[in-house]
């Protein structure tokens, strides 16, 4: 998990740095069509998705309180529900990619139904880590180039725990991830208390994702 975090940090921050350096030049350029510019803007800003996930997840619990105490804003929540269409397009996008690896449609669908929610959940669990990387890239904060640990695993009997690239330290961010697990568990409790289950699936994905990432981060650090 810590090796994955190292890789994700480098990739996400690098994408954000490319955005900072090229986005405004792309927008001002007269050499590209409108469609090309729109495609380029989305491509350059893709790493900011993790920042959006962090903000949305943290604000989800205050939203539960607001929905309960200010029912006159209910129309706004119904309008916001249209953004769930984005999840439909995301699902189709990944299913098309996923299905290319298999010719058995039933097996593809059954595997996708299990693996896609897990993919979303773990991606959410990495959002704080990757969101920080994206933010640092956008503001131009410099940092060392951290290579992904290479464990020289060539057969099933090879191990990684004694590899000198790994560190036995538990990062501060991991403790924040654990606190967020408790925060989102509180959100689940509030959803049950207020009998409002609109954000329940979202919070479940957050709890599992952050728990998975944090626990494996600790386990792999202590195993190093």
Secondary structure, 3 states (H helix, E strand, C coil): CHHHHHHHHHHHHHHHHHHHHHHHHHHHCCCCCHHHHHHHHHHHCHHHHHHHHHHHHHHHHHHHHHHHHCHHHHHHHHHHHHHHHHHHHHHHHHHHHHHCCCCCHHHHHHHHHHHHHHHHHHHHHCHHHHHHHHHHHHHCCCCCCCCCCCCCCCCCCCCCCCCCCCCCCCCHHHHHHHHHHHHHHHHHHHHHHCCCCCCHHHHHHHHHHHHHHHHHHHHHHHHC
